[in-house]
C-alpha cells in the first residue's frame, strides 16, 4: 500500500488549511468556538460556511450537490480538521449514503436538501436507557394499523435531537414476520405530536447537544419505514463500520493536536535552567506518543484503503476504533501531564481535547464491546 498523497488529495488538504485560516480571520476563531462550547450551542454559522466552501459536502454524490471522493480522502480531511481543532461535517456524507442505500426517494430528497443548510438532517435514535451496547434490549415499539405506524418508547443519549428535524428511530416490530428480524428503522419528524425532549448534560463534546427523547403514540404513515421491515439491525451494522473508522480518524486528529501543543510547550517551558524537553521523563512521553500516533495513522489509513478497494472492514474498523480511541486518550493525557497545571485549566485547549476524546471509548461501541466483537472475528479465522 502506497499512502503518498495524490495531487488531488494535496490540493484538498491545502484547501482545508486555507479555509481554516480564512475562518480565523473572519471570526470563526478560538473565542467563537469557546463561547459555543461553554453554552453548549451548535456552531451553525460555521457549519454553513463549511458547506458553502465545498469541504463540508465531500463524499456526497454530485447528483445531490456534493463532491465525490474516496473514503481515504474523506478520512484525511477529517484528520486535518481535527488536528487543527476545527469541526468537520463528514457525518453528512454518511447520512446521505444511508438514505441512498436504504431510504425512499422522498427521504433521500429531504436529507440531500437539508444538509445544505449546515445542519444534520436527522439524529440517530438507537440507544435506550436499558439498550446501549445490547441492541436486542430495545423496547421502543412499532404497531401497524390502517396504513399507519404508532411508535411508543424512550430513546436516550440522542445527539442534537433539538436541532435535527428528523430522527432515524430503531423500533421493535409488534408482530415481526420472523422473530430473528424484529427491528425496523423509521424516519420520524421531530415536530410530531407525542414527542418530548429532556436535555442531558455531559462532560465534553459540547458543540453537540444531548437529549432524552420520549415518544408517546407518535403516529406516522407506513411510508416512514427506512429500508426493509425487520432488517433495521442489519442496516445499523452497515452504518457502524464506517462510523467507527471516522471515530478513529477523529481520535487521531485530536491526539495529534494535543501532541503538537505539548511538544511545542516542552521546547519553551524552562524549569531548573533548561527546557523541560531535555528531561528524560518528558522525552520518554514524547517518543512513546509519537509511536502511538504513527500506529494510529497506519491503522486508519489502511482501513480506509481497504474499504475503497472493496475489502471488508468489519474487523479492521473495530480494531482501529478500539486502538485509536484508547491510545489517543493516552496521548492527550500525557500532553496534559507535560503541560502541567496550565494543561488542566480551561485556558488550555488540551483540557477540552482530553474531555472530548474520552467519549470515543464509549460512543460507537465501548472498548469492551470492541474487544468482544473483534475477538470473535479473529477467532473465526482459526476454526
SEZAVO-921917 format. One record per residue (C-alpha): residue number from 1; x, y, z. Coordinates in pm, 1 decimal, decimal comma. Layout:
// residues N
> num|X|Y|Z
> NUM|X|Y|Z .
...
END
This chain:
// residues 383
> num|X|Y|Z
> 1|0,0|0,0|0,0 .
> 2|131,1|339,3|-100,8 .
> 3|-3,1|617,5|119,8 .
> 4|172,4|901,6|-56,8 .
> 5|-86,6|1169,8|-119,3 .
> 6|-223,6|1210,3|-469,1 .
> 7|-218,5|1552,7|-633,1 .
> 8|-593,1|1579,5|-571,0 .
> 9|-553,6|1495,2|-202,6 .
> 10|-274,1|1750,7|-165,9 .
> 11|-496,2|2019,4|-318,0 .
> 12|-792,0|1929,5|-95,4 .
> 13|-578,8|1939,0|221,6 .
> 14|-433,0|2272,9|112,5 .
> 15|-791,9|2391,4|73,1 .
> 16|-865,1|2277,9|429,8 .
> 17|-569,4|2478,0|560,4 .
> 18|-672,2|2784,1|359,5 .
> 19|-1033,2|2754,7|477,6 .
> 20|-924,6|2738,6|842,4 .
> 21|-700,8|3043,8|801,4 .
> 22|-991,5|3230,7|644,1 .
> 23|-1218,0|3121,4|930,3 .
> 24|-976,4|3259,1|1188,0 .
> 25|-964,0|3590,7|1002,9 .
> 26|-1344,1|3611,3|979,0 .
> 27|-1442,5|3544,0|1338,0 .
> 28|-1460,6|3163,9|1347,0 .
> 29|-1169,1|3153,8|1587,4 .
> 30|-1088,5|3011,9|1930,3 .
> 31|-1314,9|3266,4|2100,5 .
> 32|-1610,2|3173,5|1877,9 .
> 33|-1575,4|2801,3|1944,7 .
> 34|-1506,2|2850,8|2316,0 .
> 35|-1824,5|3057,2|2359,9 .
> 36|-2037,2|2798,8|2178,4 .
> 37|-1873,2|2514,5|2369,4 .
> 38|-1937,1|2677,0|2707,3 .
> 39|-2301,3|2747,7|2617,7 .
> 40|-2348,7|2401,8|2458,9 .
> 41|-2462,8|2557,1|2131,5 .
> 42|-2407,9|2414,3|1782,2 .
> 43|-2182,2|2617,7|1552,1 .
> 44|-2447,5|2661,2|1283,6 .
> 45|-2287,6|2964,9|1118,4 .
> 46|-1953,0|2788,9|1090,5 .
> 47|-2120,2|2475,1|953,1 .
> 48|-2291,1|2682,5|683,4 .
> 49|-1956,6|2834,2|584,8 .
> 50|-1809,2|2484,4|570,8 .
> 51|-2090,6|2367,8|342,2 .
> 52|-2054,4|2673,5|118,7 .
> 53|-1680,1|2607,8|85,8 .
> 54|-1747,1|2263,8|-58,8 .
> 55|-1540,6|2091,8|209,4 .
> 56|-1845,8|2002,1|415,6 .
> 57|-2005,0|1803,0|133,0 .
> 58|-1712,8|1581,3|38,9 .
> 59|-1828,3|1227,9|-23,9 .
> 60|-2181,8|1331,0|-119,7 .
> 61|-2267,4|1229,8|-480,5 .
> 62|-2261,8|1514,9|-732,5 .
> 63|-2624,1|1438,3|-818,4 .
> 64|-2716,9|1565,0|-472,9 .
> 65|-2494,8|1871,6|-474,4 .
> 66|-2180,4|1717,3|-330,0 .
> 67|-1828,3|1633,1|-438,3 .
> 68|-1748,0|1264,2|-474,8 .
> 69|-1418,2|1147,3|-326,8 .
> 70|-1297,5|815,0|-193,1 .
> 71|-1314,0|723,4|174,3 .
> 72|-939,4|765,1|232,2 .
> 73|-961,0|1126,1|113,0 .
> 74|-1256,1|1188,9|344,1 .
> 75|-1059,4|1040,2|634,2 .
> 76|-757,2|1259,0|551,1 .
> 77|-981,2|1565,8|558,6 .
> 78|-1139,9|1463,2|891,1 .
> 79|-795,6|1413,0|1039,5 .
> 80|-669,2|1750,1|912,4 .
> 81|-967,0|1939,5|1056,6 .
> 82|-938,0|1761,8|1392,7 .
> 83|-561,1|1816,3|1405,1 .
> 84|-623,3|2190,4|1377,4 .
> 85|-904,1|2174,0|1634,3 .
> 86|-1183,5|2255,0|1388,4 .
> 87|-1510,2|2063,1|1341,4 .
> 88|-1590,6|1892,8|1012,2 .
> 89|-1916,2|1758,4|868,8 .
> 90|-1811,2|1417,2|742,1 .
> 91|-2122,6|1273,2|904,9 .
> 92|-2336,9|1443,8|639,7 .
> 93|-2192,9|1218,9|369,3 .
> 94|-2270,0|915,2|585,4 .
> 95|-2630,4|1031,5|628,4 .
> 96|-2675,9|1072,5|253,0 .
> 97|-2512,5|732,1|197,0 .
> 98|-2753,2|571,0|443,8 .
> 99|-3052,2|711,2|257,7 .
> 100|-2905,0|622,6|-82,8 .
> 101|-2875,2|265,6|38,6 .
> 102|-3196,7|222,8|235,4 .
> 103|-3422,5|528,1|205,3 .
> 104|-3702,2|603,4|-38,9 .
> 105|-3695,6|895,7|-281,3 .
> 106|-3881,2|1132,7|-50,7 .
> 107|-3646,2|1058,7|240,5 .
> 108|-3340,6|1096,3|20,0 .
> 109|-3469,7|1429,5|-107,9 .
> 110|-3522,7|1558,3|247,3 .
> 111|-3170,9|1458,8|352,4 .
> 112|-2993,8|1582,3|39,2 .
> 113|-3169,7|1920,1|51,3 .
> 114|-3136,7|1960,2|426,0 .
> 115|-2760,6|1932,1|460,5 .
> 116|-2706,3|2246,3|250,4 .
> 117|-2837,0|2444,8|548,9 .
> 118|-2532,7|2343,1|752,9 .
> 119|-2706,4|2106,4|993,4 .
> 120|-2752,2|1731,5|1002,5 .
> 121|-3096,2|1634,3|880,2 .
> 122|-3151,1|1354,5|1129,0 .
> 123|-3026,0|1229,5|1462,4 .
> 124|-2975,8|862,8|1543,4 .
> 125|-3239,9|715,1|1773,3 .
> 126|-3081,7|382,2|1865,2 .
> 127|-2977,6|390,0|2233,2 .
> 128|-3226,9|345,0|2516,3 .
> 129|-3180,3|350,1|2895,2 .
> 130|-3156,5|-30,6|2903,4 .
> 131|-3024,5|-76,9|2548,8 .
> 132|-2683,7|71,3|2477,4 .
> 133|-2437,5|-194,0|2367,3 .
> 134|-2711,3|-460,3|2382,8 .
> 135|-2936,0|-355,2|2094,7 .
> 136|-3150,9|-663,0|2147,6 .
> 137|-3294,2|-490,6|2457,0 .
> 138|-3461,9|-215,2|2253,6 .
> 139|-3824,6|-181,2|2364,9 .
> 140|-3946,6|116,2|2157,7 .
> 141|-4240,7|-38,0|1972,8 .
> 142|-4389,6|0,0|1626,6 .
> 143|-4754,2|-105,8|1591,8 .
> 144|-4915,8|-102,8|1246,4 .
> 145|-5280,5|-20,1|1191,3 .
> 146|-5474,5|103,1|887,6 .
> 147|-5166,3|214,8|692,9 .
> 148|-5019,9|389,9|995,5 .
> 149|-4742,2|303,6|1237,4 .
> 150|-4775,3|402,1|1604,8 .
> 151|-4445,3|443,2|1791,7 .
> 152|-4404,8|438,1|2168,0 .
> 153|-4078,7|438,5|2358,4 .
> 154|-3788,8|620,8|2519,5 .
> 155|-3459,6|697,3|2345,3 .
> 156|-3151,8|805,2|2539,1 .
> 157|-2819,9|980,6|2463,2 .
> 158|-2951,5|1127,4|2136,7 .
> 159|-2711,0|1387,0|1997,1 .
> 160|-2861,2|1707,6|1853,6 .
> 161|-3221,3|1593,4|1894,8 .
> 162|-3320,9|1958,3|1943,1 .
> 163|-3173,0|2084,8|1614,2 .
> 164|-3230,4|1797,9|1370,3 .
> 165|-3572,9|1792,0|1202,1 .
> 166|-3586,2|1410,0|1188,4 .
> 167|-3476,2|1106,8|1388,4 .
> 168|-3374,9|772,4|1239,8 .
> 169|-3552,1|565,5|1501,5 .
> 170|-3494,8|195,1|1566,7 .
> 171|-3812,3|19,7|1678,7 .
> 172|-3920,2|-330,5|1771,5 .
> 173|-4198,0|-456,6|1546,7 .
> 174|-4501,7|-564,6|1747,0 .
> 175|-4570,0|-853,1|1508,3 .
> 176|-4245,0|-943,8|1326,8 .
> 177|-4275,3|-1191,1|1042,4 .
> 178|-3958,6|-1361,7|1168,0 .
> 179|-3851,0|-1331,6|1537,1 .
> 180|-3488,5|-1300,9|1422,3 .
> 181|-3574,6|-984,3|1230,1 .
> 182|-3757,1|-783,6|1490,2 .
> 183|-3622,7|-430,1|1433,9 .
> 184|-3706,7|-165,1|1178,2 .
> 185|-3591,3|191,1|1119,6 .
> 186|-3838,7|477,1|1084,5 .
> 187|-3784,0|834,5|968,9 .
> 188|-3956,9|1030,8|1244,4 .
> 189|-4025,7|1407,0|1217,8 .
> 190|-3914,3|1560,2|1546,4 .
> 191|-4208,9|1800,3|1549,9 .
> 192|-4457,7|1512,6|1554,9 .
> 193|-4724,3|1523,9|1828,1 .
> 194|-4625,2|1297,5|2115,3 .
> 195|-4250,7|1372,6|2112,4 .
> 196|-4093,0|1543,0|2413,3 .
> 197|-3727,9|1612,9|2490,1 .
> 198|-3523,3|1640,1|2808,2 .
> 199|-3171,5|1775,6|2784,1 .
> 200|-2878,3|1584,6|2929,6 .
> 201|-2550,1|1748,5|3029,2 .
> 202|-2219,7|1581,5|2961,6 .
> 203|-1851,2|1612,6|3039,0 .
> 204|-1733,9|1709,3|2690,6 .
> 205|-1832,3|1723,7|2325,3 .
> 206|-2032,4|2037,1|2394,6 .
> 207|-2061,0|2161,7|2038,1 .
> 208|-2330,7|1893,8|2020,3 .
> 209|-2631,7|1876,5|2249,7 .
> 210|-2758,0|1556,0|2411,4 .
> 211|-3117,4|1459,9|2487,5 .
> 212|-3358,7|1200,9|2614,0 .
> 213|-3640,7|1157,9|2362,0 .
> 214|-3983,8|1033,4|2469,5 .
> 215|-4228,5|906,7|2207,7 .
> 216|-4591,1|864,2|2310,4 .
> 217|-4838,6|741,3|2046,8 .
> 218|-4640,7|905,4|1767,4 .
> 219|-4843,7|835,3|1453,2 .
> 220|-4670,9|815,7|1112,9 .
> 221|-4757,3|676,4|771,0 .
> 222|-4614,2|331,4|694,9 .
> 223|-4401,7|505,8|430,3 .
> 224|-4184,1|638,8|715,1 .
> 225|-4014,7|298,3|711,3 .
> 226|-3646,8|322,2|611,1 .
> 227|-3523,3|16,9|423,7 .
> 228|-3679,8|-322,3|482,0 .
> 229|-3920,8|-404,2|759,6 .
> 230|-3745,3|-617,2|1020,1 .
> 231|-3398,7|-558,5|872,4 .
> 232|-3316,6|-247,7|1074,4 .
> 233|-3041,8|-410,3|1279,3 .
> 234|-2859,4|-529,9|967,1 .
> 235|-2882,2|-176,5|827,3 .
> 236|-2743,5|-43,3|1154,8 .
> 237|-2436,8|-266,5|1121,8 .
> 238|-2352,9|-111,1|785,0 .
> 239|-2355,5|232,7|946,2 .
> 240|-2127,1|119,5|1228,5 .
> 241|-1834,4|8,5|1009,7 .
> 242|-1760,6|349,0|860,5 .
> 243|-1874,7|536,8|1171,7 .
> 244|-1611,7|353,6|1376,1 .
> 245|-1343,5|442,0|1123,6 .
> 246|-1446,8|808,6|1136,6 .
> 247|-1424,3|797,6|1517,9 .
> 248|-1073,7|652,8|1485,2 .
> 249|-974,7|934,0|1245,9 .
> 250|-1112,6|1197,5|1483,1 .
> 251|-923,7|1040,6|1773,8 .
> 252|-606,3|1054,5|1565,4 .
> 253|-664,6|1422,1|1485,7 .
> 254|-741,7|1519,6|1845,6 .
> 255|-436,0|1331,0|1970,0 .
> 256|-209,6|1491,7|1709,9 .
> 257|-342,8|1835,8|1804,7 .
> 258|-270,4|1775,9|2174,7 .
> 259|72,3|1630,6|2096,5 .
> 260|165,0|1931,7|1882,9 .
> 261|80,3|2170,1|2167,5 .
> 262|263,9|1962,7|2429,1 .
> 263|578,4|1916,8|2218,2 .
> 264|590,8|2290,9|2145,5 .
> 265|546,8|2363,2|2518,1 .
> 266|826,0|2117,9|2606,2 .
> 267|1066,6|2327,6|2397,7 .
> 268|952,8|2655,3|2554,3 .
> 269|890,8|2582,4|2922,1 .
> 270|1202,1|2644,1|3132,6 .
> 271|1250,0|2455,2|3459,9 .
> 272|1571,6|2414,0|3655,0 .
> 273|1751,8|2627,4|3399,0 .
> 274|1659,6|2437,9|3081,7 .
> 275|1360,3|2345,7|2860,6 .
> 276|1164,1|2057,2|3012,4 .
> 277|1201,7|1873,6|2681,6 .
> 278|1559,9|1798,8|2783,4 .
> 279|1448,0|1588,2|3077,6 .
> 280|1439,3|1215,0|3007,8 .
> 281|1092,6|1150,5|3153,2 .
> 282|943,3|1414,5|2922,2 .
> 283|1145,2|1273,9|2632,2 .
> 284|1005,6|928,1|2703,4 .
> 285|647,1|1058,7|2679,2 .
> 286|726,8|1243,3|2356,1 .
> 287|882,1|932,8|2198,3 .
> 288|614,6|687,6|2313,7 .
> 289|335,7|914,4|2193,5 .
> 290|498,7|968,8|1854,8 .
> 291|493,1|590,1|1813,1 .
> 292|127,2|580,5|1917,2 .
> 293|40,2|843,4|1657,0 .
> 294|226,0|654,3|1383,9 .
> 295|43,7|332,0|1471,2 .
> 296|-291,4|508,6|1482,3 .
> 297|-232,6|669,9|1144,5 .
> 298|-126,5|343,1|983,6 .
> 299|-436,5|163,8|1112,8 .
> 300|-675,5|436,4|998,7 .
> 301|-523,7|474,8|652,6 .
> 302|-503,8|100,5|593,5 .
> 303|-868,2|53,4|692,4 .
> 304|-986,9|334,5|463,0 .
> 305|-774,7|197,2|176,6 .
> 306|-928,8|-148,2|225,0 .
> 307|-1282,3|-6,9|213,0 .
> 308|-1201,7|183,1|-106,4 .
> 309|-1066,8|-137,1|-260,8 .
> 310|-1369,0|-348,9|-182,5 .
> 311|-1216,5|-532,9|114,6 .
> 312|-1440,3|-589,8|416,2 .
> 313|-1350,4|-368,2|712,7 .
> 314|-1585,9|-536,8|956,7 .
> 315|-1289,1|-647,1|1168,2 .
> 316|-1037,4|-373,3|1096,1 .
> 317|-1273,4|-81,4|1160,8 .
> 318|-1340,4|-222,3|1507,0 .
> 319|-969,3|-271,8|1572,9 .
> 320|-891,4|81,0|1452,7 .
> 321|-1166,2|233,0|1664,3 .
> 322|-1061,0|43,2|1977,3 .
> 323|-690,2|119,4|1941,3 .
> 324|-720,8|483,6|1835,4 .
> 325|-978,0|576,5|2099,6 .
> 326|-770,7|420,5|2375,5 .
> 327|-425,4|529,8|2262,4 .
> 328|-548,8|870,4|2150,1 .
> 329|-674,2|934,1|2502,3 .
> 330|-335,4|829,0|2635,5 .
> 331|-166,4|1082,9|2405,3 .
> 332|-398,5|1359,4|2530,7 .
> 333|-346,9|1253,5|2891,7 .
> 334|32,0|1266,1|2854,2 .
> 335|2,3|1600,3|2676,0 .
> 336|-185,3|1736,5|2977,4 .
> 337|83,4|1596,0|3206,0 .
> 338|356,9|1769,6|3004,1 .
> 339|166,2|2097,6|3018,8 .
> 340|129,3|2063,1|3394,9 .
> 341|-108,0|2294,4|3580,3 .
> 342|-189,5|2509,4|3277,6 .
> 343|-298,0|2197,4|3090,0 .
> 344|-569,0|2134,3|3348,2 .
> 345|-730,2|2476,2|3303,2 .
> 346|-996,5|2586,5|3056,6 .
> 347|-743,8|2832,9|2915,4 .
> 348|-563,8|2538,3|2754,6 .
> 349|-738,7|2351,1|2476,1 .
> 350|-575,0|2024,4|2582,5 .
> 351|-817,5|2009,1|2874,9 .
> 352|-1107,6|2019,4|2627,6 .
> 353|-946,5|1769,8|2389,3 .
> 354|-892,7|1540,4|2689,9 .
> 355|-1263,1|1559,4|2778,3 .
> 356|-1384,8|1522,9|2421,3 .
> 357|-1166,1|1229,7|2318,7 .
> 358|-1271,7|1028,7|2624,4 .
> 359|-1615,1|981,5|2467,1 .
> 360|-1463,3|787,3|2178,8 .
> 361|-1406,3|495,8|2414,4 .
> 362|-1783,4|480,5|2473,3 .
> 363|-1972,9|606,9|2166,7 .
> 364|-1992,7|385,1|1858,6 .
> 365|-1917,2|81,4|2075,2 .
> 366|-1737,9|71,0|2409,1 .
> 367|-1384,0|-63,6|2444,2 .
> 368|-1532,0|-379,5|2590,9 .
> 369|-1775,9|-430,4|2302,7 .
> 370|-1495,5|-368,2|2052,5 .
> 371|-1289,7|-641,1|2218,7 .
> 372|-1591,2|-875,3|2219,7 .
> 373|-1681,2|-826,4|1853,2 .
> 374|-1327,7|-816,2|1712,0 .
> 375|-1207,0|-1118,6|1908,0 .
> 376|-1496,0|-1324,2|1769,9 .
> 377|-1399,9|-1226,3|1415,5 .
> 378|-1035,0|-1309,9|1481,5 .
> 379|-1110,7|-1648,8|1635,3 .
> 380|-1329,4|-1744,5|1337,8 .
> 381|-1014,3|-1738,2|1125,6 .
> 382|-862,5|-2018,1|1334,2 .
> 383|-1151,1|-2265,8|1324,9 .
END
